[in-house]
């Protein structure tokens, strides 16, 4: 999956914003409070709408009024639109997914939900799923692409007024686009890593295929890689050796009472350190490696400020690892306050946020001819940023 | 001579040299890397580093990419900066056009570290016989070795780079210059 366009209207600090031609690896910088977290929360919100429901997703963010941009009339809708490339019934399509959420008679209502894509190079896009306030249709024979519009089978459905149709319909194999899209969003990873949750001994039974959002199953995922992908585990250990002085081996250990811990070995000493006692940065670096060397990348990965707790010279390589992850089939969004991290990022990959009259604007480095000229002369993005050359980015 | 100081524009050049220099220099040479943040930064801070360097026996190598600029002009300018800082003996080397040109000059090294394995056979393609002529070396390398990332790739390829069989003339110039400077 590759998101090409993201359009946001009335969502938190985004009154009206759009990102086009998104690269696989996107790095967003901006002053504190400029809206970086809100941007990432667009993905978190969509995922919550699908995993739970729209009402709960809003409630977790303080309710509809809090999520709707300030100064916007309550009768207006929150609108989110993403355009992405996705494989449907064996063909890659540019798909648009759009939702409009509002409030009517004090109830949360999905005013419109559309999944559409073009069936050919020409012609207007065809709506494969179209719902208004819980009622609508979805197409069930998407594999017959050559059929005329009138021959496509529409199946009328009702879902709750406050529910997403892709959630309800996406469970069924026959709605191929909805099903595929639902699965993609379910696999989005919007990180909320907590070092303290990642530490300590863990129940050996639980989710082990992917690192959880908080990182609290680090030991389980590490053991899975250790046992089933020993070559990848060796790469992770080799990377740790280069980056954290004193770490010569890492090993997941099953304790006698059926719990999992990680042992960090310093070759100078005989006895290893258990994960509870190693440094924050060590745990964090190890967790990132476990996440980024995942044999099956998430279609979308969002990470805020990965540089925290890490030594500056390690950030160049970390940025490269995010990019390599994206190149293996995912898409990665990272926010950062680190010039060292940004130095490793290319012109096309950088965005910055500016707050104007209370609302967030999104700027792209590639569209700034001055930055472009400096990069062509051999400057690095982080250096230019520090010199104050991202117009409007610095706090005033 | 006891200290060799490399003044570089980015960390990947350091990573590459760390793989090459131990095979070129003896143990008695102390190598120090000063890594700047791009070309502007290199030019700006270079004179201060040279002027205030405390070890009187240190010898210096300045290395940067040519990129889109004129190779000779870049070199002249850097030599000028060094002379003004009172160090006319600094060795200035320009990678033509980029660090990646060095790697395109030794596809065997790329094949054995980054892959794909079949890459080594391509060395005799017209393009890679004289890689310094390609002005988009980084792009070209990424095209043929998809897993390549600048820093991690340089760290991997560096130790595999051949010291005497590289098709990049600017790489050979660099190696020759360092040898002369270090007296090996």
Contacts between the chains, C-beta under 8 A, distances in Angstrom:
chain1	res1	chain2	res2	distance
A	313	B	11	6.9
A	316	B	11	5.4
A	316	B	151	5.1
A	317	B	151	5.3
A	317	B	152	5.8
A	320	B	149	3.8
A	320	B	150	6.7
A	320	B	151	5.7
A	320	B	152	5.3
A	321	B	149	7.8
A	321	B	152	7.6
A	323	B	149	6.4
A	324	B	147	7.1
A	324	B	149	5.7
A	324	B	152	7.7
A	327	B	146	7.1
A	327	B	147	8.0
A	339	B	37	7.7
A	343	B	10	7.7
A	343	B	37	5.7
A	343	B	38	7.5
A	344	B	150	7.4
A	344	B	151	6.9
A	374	B	40	7.4
A	376	B	67	7.5
A	376	B	68	6.0
A	377	B	39	6.3
A	377	B	40	7.0
A	377	B	67	7.7
A	377	B	68	8.0
A	377	B	69	7.8
A	378	B	9	6.8
A	378	B	38	5.7
A	378	B	39	3.4
A	378	B	40	7.4
A	378	B	64	7.3
A	378	B	65	6.5
A	378	B	67	5.2
A	378	B	69	7.9
A	379	B	37	8.0
A	379	B	38	4.2
A	379	B	39	6.3
A	379	B	40	5.1
A	379	B	41	7.6
A	380	B	10	7.0
A	380	B	37	5.1
A	380	B	38	4.0
A	380	B	41	7.7
A	382	B	37	6.7
A	383	B	37	4.1
A	383	B	38	5.1
A	383	B	40	7.2
A	383	B	41	5.7
